Amino acid sequence: MNPSKVTAVVAAGGESRLLAATLKSLRAQTSPPRDVVVAPRSARDAAVARASTPYVFLLNAGDDPFPECLERLSRALDNCDASFAYSYLRSGRGKRMELANLSLREGAMVLWRRSAWKKTGGWGAQVPEILGSCRAGPESSSRIRRPARYLRAARALLAEFGR
């Protein structure tokens, strides 16, 4: 599937400077999304439901997908039956972050099959490379505020749907 069949949904609050940088990163993709929707965090599910593309890329204002991110994540989903695809991320301090430390529903630069979004079944296909970074800061939506809670949620998903 071509990444042009992707809708990017960016959750934003009041981070205008970070949002502008995130939108610039989306335009710089080797295979840019067909549609980009900026929505309040509380309206993310509604934005996903209205998407007309088979894949939905969830991210937060302040996330910085590297140019090949959508191309590589789409390729991963094209070649398996997983519900979503993700990669490692680089934190604002340059360290590698894993999905287990982030909330799947809150973004974390995850490419979902739109059909799987509602049921959240299965486990994703990880591309084992760093393909983006989070602009961590006081304005960033991607800042890990409750890492223990996110880790518990990821472990629960693995226990129930684990592959």
C-alpha positions in Angstrom: 0.0 0.0 0.0 1.3 3.4 -0.9 1.7 5.9 2.0 -0.5 8.3 0.0 -3.3 6.1 1.4 -2.4 7.5 4.9 -4.2 10.1 6.9 -2.0 11.8 9.5 -3.9 12.8 12.6 -1.9 15.3 14.8 -3.2 15.8 18.3 -2.6 19.4 19.4 -3.3 21.6 22.3 -1.7 25.0 22.4 1.8 24.1 21.0 1.8 26.3 17.9 5.6 26.3 17.4 5.8 22.6 17.8 2.8 22.0 15.6 4.4 24.0 12.8 7.5 21.9 13.0 5.5 18.6 13.0 3.5 19.7 9.9 6.8 20.6 8.2 8.1 17.1 9.0 5.0 15.5 7.5 5.4 17.5 4.2 9.0 16.3 4.0 8.0 12.6 4.0 9.4 10.6 1.1 5.8 9.4 0.7 3.6 12.1 2.3 0.2 11.4 3.7 -2.9 12.1 1.5 -4.6 14.0 4.3 -3.4 15.8 7.5 -5.9 16.5 10.2 -5.0 18.6 13.3 -7.4 17.9 16.1 -7.6 18.4 19.8 -6.6 15.4 21.8 -10.2 14.9 22.9 -11.3 14.6 19.2 -8.7 12.2 18.0 -11.1 9.2 17.8 -13.6 11.3 15.8 -10.8 12.3 13.4 -9.8 8.7 12.9 -13.4 7.6 12.4 -13.8 10.3 9.6 -10.6 9.3 7.8 -11.2 7.8 4.3 -7.8 6.1 4.0 -7.0 2.6 5.0 -4.1 3.7 7.2 -4.0 6.4 9.9 -0.8 7.8 11.3 -1.2 9.1 14.9 1.2 11.6 16.3 1.3 14.6 18.6 2.3 18.2 18.0 6.0 18.1 18.7 6.7 14.7 17.2 9.2 14.7 14.4 8.8 11.8 11.9 12.0 11.4 9.9 11.5 11.7 6.1 11.3 7.9 5.4 9.0 7.2 8.4 5.6 6.8 6.6 7.1 4.9 3.7 8.8 2.3 6.0 5.9 1.9 8.4 3.5 1.5 5.5 5.7 -1.1 3.9 5.8 -3.0 7.2 2.0 -3.1 7.4 1.7 -4.0 3.8 3.6 -7.2 4.5 1.8 -8.5 7.5 -1.6 -8.7 9.2 -0.7 -6.6 12.2 -3.1 -3.9 13.4 -0.4 -1.2 13.5 3.3 -0.6 12.8 5.7 1.4 14.9 9.4 2.1 15.2 11.8 3.1 18.0 11.8 6.8 18.7 14.6 9.1 19.9 13.9 11.1 23.0 14.7 14.7 23.3 17.9 13.6 25.1 19.0 11.4 22.2 18.1 8.1 23.8 16.1 5.3 22.1 12.6 5.0 23.4 10.4 1.9 23.0 6.7 1.8 22.5 6.3 0.1 25.9 7.1 3.4 27.5 4.4 5.3 25.5 0.7 5.0 25.2 -0.6 3.5 21.9 -3.8 5.5 22.1 -2.0 8.8 22.7 0.1 8.7 19.5 3.7 7.8 19.7 4.0 8.0 15.9 2.1 4.7 15.3 0.6 3.8 11.9 -2.7 2.0 12.4 -4.9 0.1 10.0 -8.1 2.3 10.3 -10.2 -0.9 10.5 -8.2 -2.1 13.5 -8.3 1.2 15.4 -11.7 0.6 17.1 -11.0 -2.9 18.2 -7.2 -2.5 19.0 -6.7 -6.2 18.4 -3.4 -7.8 17.7 0.1 -6.5 18.2 2.0 -4.3 15.8 4.9 -4.8 13.4 8.0 -3.0 14.7 10.5 -1.5 12.3 13.7 -2.0 14.4 15.2 1.4 13.6 14.9 4.9 14.9 12.6 6.7 12.5 11.6 9.8 14.4 12.2 11.8 17.5 10.1 13.6 20.1 10.7 17.2 20.7 10.4 16.8 24.5 9.8 20.0 26.4 7.3 21.7 28.5 5.0 22.2 25.5 5.4 18.7 24.0 2.4 16.3 23.9 4.8 13.4 23.7 6.5 14.0 27.0 6.1 10.9 29.1 4.1 12.0 32.1 3.2 8.7 33.7 5.6 6.1 32.3 4.6 3.4 34.9 1.0 3.6 33.7 1.9 3.4 30.1 4.2 0.4 30.8 1.4 -1.4 32.6 -1.0 -0.7 29.7 1.5 -2.1 27.2 2.1 -5.2 29.3 -1.7 -5.8 29.5 -2.0 -5.5 25.8 0.8 -8.0 25.3 -0.7 -10.4 27.8 -4.1 -10.3 26.1 -3.1 -10.1 22.4 0.6 -11.0 22.6 2.4 -12.3 19.6 
